[in-house]
Amino acid sequence: MEALRYPADYDGIIAGAPGSPWTRTMTKFVANYQALNGAPDAELTDNDLKLIHDAVLARCDARDGVKDGIVSNPQACDFNPAVLLCKSGRRQGCLNDAQVRAVRKIYQGLRTEGVQISSGFEPGSELNWNPWIIGPNALDARFGIEFYRWIVYKNPNWAPAGSDIGRGFADAQQRMGRMLNSDSPDLRAFVRRGGKLVLYQGWADPVIPPRNIITYYDALTKELGANAGQVRLIMVPGMSHCFGGAGPNVFDTVDPLDRWVEDGVAPERLIATKYDNDDPSAKALMTRPLCAWPKAARWTGSGSSSEAASFVCAAPGVSPGVQAGSAAR
């Protein structure tokens, strides 16, 4: 919003997990609530989340060459929750039909009348869904419901049950979109004066749908044309909402931005660290490079998979000779 509305304020801006398409994100929150509460037995438990997460890892974890409990590229993960559907007479270690439908909706995002309103949450993020997405006090749902109740409709009796979410989104856009949304890609005024923008987003975020920022970045680079090089997007595998999660999630963006603004050196590769219990004062368990999108970290096939030096930043479809599942420990 700073870069869009007040382009002369700063020479460089860092935006982490930005909720810039606010009305879209709030609507997705309500849609998830409807998916989990709109049918009997659709709600998920922590045990269900672990079941789903383990199945996702079995399907997609090793595709970057390293089996490390992290889905590095969820876009390439073709996990179908229907594989967990309970067979006749079975009740444990599986999902019922309503749960499978709900999980599929959480992954797929929200579409109404053929238009994608918001992307979904990614395979590999499931262990982060509590307390954000599941449970009677799910935080995402509270944000979305209160947004519609008080800001969009100014009606304390508004409830998501039975509400037409497509109509709700249209009302939110009309009444609050211009004020709250900051997802316009027209940052020409900011980059014309030399402004630099670093965006970053965790792939396992249960609050801000990760692919929304990719959609924005694609629109932004198209809008900026020759000045698109003044923006960098960093996608962080395994990171939850700004911090935490299974992947390395402690990294510095301030010094790299400073070098970019002062010396013209754009950040192409940051180093992230995973600490024991996510405590930066504790032992470092793993380091991993974070690459400027669309590149992603790929294991070289030699060296420890716990050290960033064993990885390169590779473009999509380019492999540094990694054999899936053969990671050295």
Phi, psi and omega per residue, in radians:
M1 nan -0.646 3.060
E2 -1.044 -0.881 -3.096
A3 -1.103 -0.588 -3.089
L4 -1.368 -0.834 -2.983
R5 -1.689 -0.442 -3.100
Y6 -2.317 1.122 -2.969
P7 -1.140 -0.262 -3.120
A8 -1.635 -0.028 -3.060
D9 -1.212 -0.739 -2.996
Y10 -2.334 2.595 3.039
D11 -1.454 -0.414 3.123
G12 -2.565 2.487 -3.107
I13 -2.355 2.411 2.998
I14 -1.945 2.224 3.104
A15 -2.170 1.889 -3.130
G16 -1.740 2.229 -3.133
A17 0.788 0.960 -3.034
P18 -1.234 2.291 3.071
G19 -1.533 0.802 -2.975
S20 -1.136 -0.673 3.062
P21 -1.505 1.202 -2.910
W22 -0.985 -0.832 -3.096
T23 -1.146 -0.601 3.106
R24 -1.174 -0.762 -3.110
T25 -1.154 -0.771 3.112
M26 -1.088 -0.631 3.130
T27 -1.204 -0.671 3.075
K28 -1.094 -0.669 3.092
F29 -1.021 -0.784 -3.138
V30 -1.170 -0.676 3.128
A31 -1.087 -0.694 3.083
N32 -1.110 -0.722 3.100
Y33 -1.046 -0.779 3.132
Q34 -1.103 -0.665 -3.138
A35 -1.126 -0.654 -3.072
L36 -1.541 -0.280 -3.081
N37 -2.136 -0.019 -3.066
G38 -1.511 -0.137 3.130
A39 -2.411 2.558 3.101
P40 -1.033 2.419 3.032
D41 1.224 0.301 3.140
A42 -1.506 -0.347 -3.093
E43 -1.079 2.611 -3.102
L44 -1.928 2.627 3.065
T45 -1.920 3.007 3.060
D46 -1.044 -0.657 3.098
N47 -1.106 -0.667 3.081
D48 -1.124 -0.726 -3.141
L49 -1.080 -0.725 3.116
K50 -1.152 -0.688 3.093
L51 -1.038 -0.821 -3.141
I52 -1.136 -0.797 -3.083
H53 -1.075 -0.773 3.131
D54 -1.076 -0.673 3.120
A55 -1.184 -0.672 3.080
V56 -1.081 -0.807 -3.138
L57 -1.089 -0.715 3.121
A58 -1.058 -0.570 -3.108
R59 -1.453 -0.689 -2.866
C60 -2.213 -0.216 -3.016
D61 -0.990 -0.853 -2.960
A62 -1.414 0.085 -3.030
R63 -1.233 -0.270 3.050
D64 -1.655 0.146 3.132
G65 1.650 -0.126 -3.076
V66 -2.292 2.196 3.055
K67 -1.636 1.695 -2.972
D68 -2.336 0.214 -3.131
G69 1.394 0.264 -3.105
I70 -2.256 2.290 2.995
V71 -1.577 1.782 -3.004
S72 -1.280 -0.549 -3.139
N73 -2.306 1.456 -3.107
P74 -1.042 -0.436 3.138
Q75 -1.080 -0.465 -3.131
A76 -1.676 0.098 -3.111
C77 -1.606 1.971 -3.080
D78 -1.719 0.737 -3.130
F79 -1.240 2.350 3.096
N80 -2.050 2.007 -3.094
P81 -1.089 -0.241 3.132
A82 -1.116 -0.322 3.108
V83 -1.144 -0.304 -3.134
L84 -1.704 0.091 -3.113
L85 -1.097 2.307 -3.126
C86 -1.083 2.349 3.001
K87 -1.399 2.912 -3.079
S88 -0.945 2.185 3.087
G89 1.507 -0.139 -3.109
R90 -1.673 2.464 -3.113
R91 -2.270 -0.312 -3.073
Q92 -1.910 2.564 3.077
G93 1.185 0.500 -3.139
C94 -2.741 3.066 3.139
L95 -2.031 2.519 3.032
N96 -1.394 3.020 -3.046
D97 -1.075 -0.705 3.139
A98 -1.130 -0.654 3.118
Q99 -1.171 -0.735 3.111
V100 -1.044 -0.771 3.126
R101 -1.101 -0.702 -3.133
A102 -1.144 -0.786 3.137
V103 -1.087 -0.710 3.128
R104 -1.080 -0.703 3.126
K105 -1.166 -0.655 3.115
I106 -1.103 -0.723 3.102
Y107 -1.201 -0.761 -2.962
Q108 -1.291 -0.380 -3.038
G109 1.487 -2.868 -3.017
L110 -2.113 2.186 3.045
R111 -2.187 2.413 2.998
T112 -2.342 2.314 -3.139
E113 0.908 0.690 3.071
G114 1.378 0.059 -3.121
V115 -1.892 2.266 3.118
Q116 -1.369 1.973 3.116
I117 -1.428 -0.749 -3.133
S118 -2.637 2.593 2.977
S119 -1.276 3.016 -3.124
G120 -1.780 -2.915 3.068
F121 -1.731 2.644 -2.808
E122 -1.629 2.619 2.958
P123 -0.981 2.301 -3.066
G124 1.813 -0.159 -3.117
S125 -1.711 0.012 -2.906
E126 -1.022 -0.653 -3.102
L127 -1.208 -0.169 3.086
N128 -1.703 0.022 -3.051
W129 -1.302 -0.329 3.055
N130 -1.840 2.132 0.271
P131 -1.777 0.266 -3.006
W132 -1.370 -0.797 -2.991
I133 -1.861 -0.662 -3.074
I134 -1.815 2.907 3.060
G135 1.682 2.789 -3.089
P136 -1.146 -0.377 3.132
N137 -2.037 0.578 -3.120
A138 -0.917 2.226 -3.011
L139 -1.184 -0.707 3.113
D140 -1.011 -0.786 -3.121
A141 -1.094 -0.693 3.139
R142 -1.111 -0.740 3.069
F143 -1.021 -0.916 -3.039
G144 -1.131 -0.776 -3.106
I145 -1.154 -0.774 3.141
E146 -1.172 -0.595 3.075
F147 -1.044 -0.871 -3.117
Y148 -1.216 -0.684 -3.070
R149 -1.131 -0.805 -2.964
W150 -1.828 -0.559 -3.036
I151 -1.664 -0.783 -3.119
V152 -1.392 -0.918 -3.004
Y153 -1.794 -0.280 -3.107
K154 0.889 0.780 -3.071
N155 -2.337 1.856 -3.098
P156 -1.117 -0.242 -3.121
N157 -1.681 -0.014 3.131
W158 -1.124 2.409 3.135
A159 -2.416 2.598 -3.099
P160 -1.263 -0.442 -3.113
A161 -1.076 2.122 3.109
G162 1.406 -0.046 -3.125
S163 -1.362 2.500 3.081
D164 -1.424 1.814 -3.011
I165 -1.253 -0.461 3.056
G166 -1.157 -0.760 3.075
R167 -1.142 -0.693 3.108
G168 -1.038 -0.745 3.131
F169 -1.101 -0.739 3.112
A170 -1.057 -0.705 3.108
D171 -1.160 -0.721 3.138
A172 -1.113 -0.734 3.120
Q173 -1.083 -0.793 -3.083
Q174 -1.172 -0.725 -3.003
R175 -1.537 -0.573 -2.991
M176 -2.245 -0.154 -3.030
G177 -0.995 -0.824 -3.082
R178 -1.138 -0.545 -3.123
M179 -1.390 -0.759 -2.933
L180 -1.714 -0.491 -3.066
N181 -1.412 2.496 3.078
S182 -2.348 0.644 -3.090
D183 -1.782 0.275 3.012
S184 -1.162 2.316 3.133
P185 -1.415 0.055 -3.080
D186 -1.429 1.363 3.059
L187 -1.781 0.495 -3.083
R188 -1.072 -0.662 -3.139
A189 -1.130 -0.648 3.139
F190 -1.174 -0.805 -3.084
V191 -1.369 -0.440 3.127
R192 -1.063 -0.573 3.118
R193 -1.628 0.275 3.038
G194 1.592 0.169 -3.101
G195 -1.089 2.501 3.121
K196 -2.050 2.401 -3.092
L197 -2.226 2.180 3.024
V198 -1.922 2.089 3.060
L199 -1.866 2.421 2.991
Y200 -2.460 2.688 -3.006
Q201 -2.711 2.351 3.046
G202 -1.395 2.344 3.116
W203 -1.179 -0.439 -3.108
A204 -1.786 0.435 3.136
D205 -1.195 2.230 3.068
P206 -1.719 0.212 -3.090
V207 -2.062 -0.985 3.127
I208 -1.757 1.956 -3.120
P209 -0.995 2.093 -2.958
P210 -1.044 -0.649 -3.057
R211 -1.293 -0.232 3.041
N212 -1.050 -0.686 -3.107
I213 -1.252 -0.528 3.074
I214 -1.206 -0.734 3.070
T215 -1.031 -0.759 3.118
Y216 -1.125 -0.769 -3.122
Y217 -1.072 -0.729 3.116
D218 -1.083 -0.756 3.112
A219 -1.158 -0.649 -3.115
L220 -1.137 -0.839 -3.113
T221 -1.145 -0.588 3.075
K222 -1.158 -0.751 3.140
E223 -1.131 -0.693 -3.042
L224 -1.414 -0.373 3.085
G225 1.010 -2.086 -3.082
A226 -1.094 -0.360 3.140
N227 -1.664 0.164 -3.106
A228 -1.085 -0.399 3.133
G229 -1.186 -0.115 3.115
Q230 -1.577 0.192 3.084
V231 -2.230 2.406 3.018
R232 -2.248 2.412 3.044
L233 -2.001 2.256 3.111
I234 -2.036 2.008 3.048
M235 -1.687 2.319 -2.977
V236 -1.961 1.821 -3.121
P237 -1.075 2.328 3.045
G238 1.366 -0.073 -3.115
M239 -1.471 2.416 3.102
S240 -1.419 -2.574 -3.068
H241 -1.363 1.662 3.104
C242 1.292 -0.371 -3.035
F243 -2.891 2.818 3.076
G244 1.329 -3.086 -3.076
G245 1.731 3.128 -3.046
A246 -1.301 -0.409 -3.032
G247 -1.659 2.948 3.023
P248 -1.020 2.254 -2.984
N249 -2.399 0.144 3.074
V250 -1.922 2.058 -3.103
F251 -2.715 2.746 -3.080
D252 -1.761 2.213 3.015
T253 -1.942 -0.277 -3.062
V254 -1.247 -0.880 3.127
D255 -1.076 -0.783 3.079
P256 -1.052 -0.663 3.092
L257 -1.142 -0.701 3.132
D258 -1.066 -0.771 3.123
R259 -1.132 -0.609 3.136
W260 -1.171 -0.824 -3.113
V261 -1.196 -0.776 -3.034
E262 -1.424 -0.658 -2.995
D263 -2.050 -0.089 3.111
G264 1.370 0.287 -3.127
V265 -1.706 1.834 -3.071
A266 -1.282 2.492 3.129
P267 -1.332 1.915 3.124
E268 -1.816 -0.332 -3.073
R269 -2.697 2.048 3.043
L270 -1.879 2.737 3.104
I271 -1.911 2.148 3.129
A272 -1.897 2.611 -3.114
T273 -2.151 2.441 2.998
K274 -1.831 2.086 -3.137
Y275 -1.781 2.697 3.075
D276 -1.028 2.189 -3.111
N277 1.033 0.376 -3.118
D278 0.961 0.616 3.115
D279 -1.887 1.880 -3.084
P280 -1.044 -0.251 3.073
S281 -1.552 -0.072 -3.102
A282 -1.665 -3.004 -3.091
K283 -1.203 2.414 3.041
A284 -1.382 2.179 -3.100
L285 -1.675 -0.494 -3.024
M286 -2.828 2.554 2.928
T287 -2.175 2.627 -3.073
R288 -2.673 2.436 3.066
P289 -1.297 2.536 2.986
L290 -1.924 2.212 -2.971
C291 -1.889 2.566 3.072
A292 -1.137 2.205 -3.116
W293 -1.018 2.441 0.216
P294 -1.642 0.160 3.108
K295 -1.238 2.746 3.127
A296 -2.501 2.737 -3.118
A297 -1.230 2.332 3.079
R298 -2.295 2.343 3.107
W299 -1.177 2.417 -3.101
T300 -1.328 -0.267 -3.092
G301 1.756 -0.100 3.096
S302 -2.481 2.733 -3.106
G303 1.497 2.924 -3.091
S304 -1.203 2.325 3.093
S305 -1.310 -0.007 3.075
S306 -1.680 0.025 -3.084
E307 -2.107 2.343 -3.085
A308 -1.061 -0.499 -3.108
A309 -1.123 -0.277 -3.123
S310 -1.570 0.124 -3.093
F311 -2.151 2.650 3.017
V312 -2.155 2.776 3.025
C313 -1.563 2.046 -3.069
A314 -2.127 2.559 3.094
A315 -1.268 2.782 3.133
P316 -0.978 2.356 3.119
G317 1.429 -0.076 3.123
V318 -1.793 2.112 -3.106
S319 -1.931 2.345 3.071
P320 -1.466 0.543 3.096
G321 1.501 0.403 -3.104
V322 -1.412 2.414 2.998
Q323 -1.824 2.072 -3.056
A324 -0.977 2.312 3.063
G325 1.483 0.049 -3.074
S326 -1.857 0.418 -3.047
A327 -1.097 2.393 3.042
A328 -1.376 2.575 3.117
R329 -2.022 nan nan
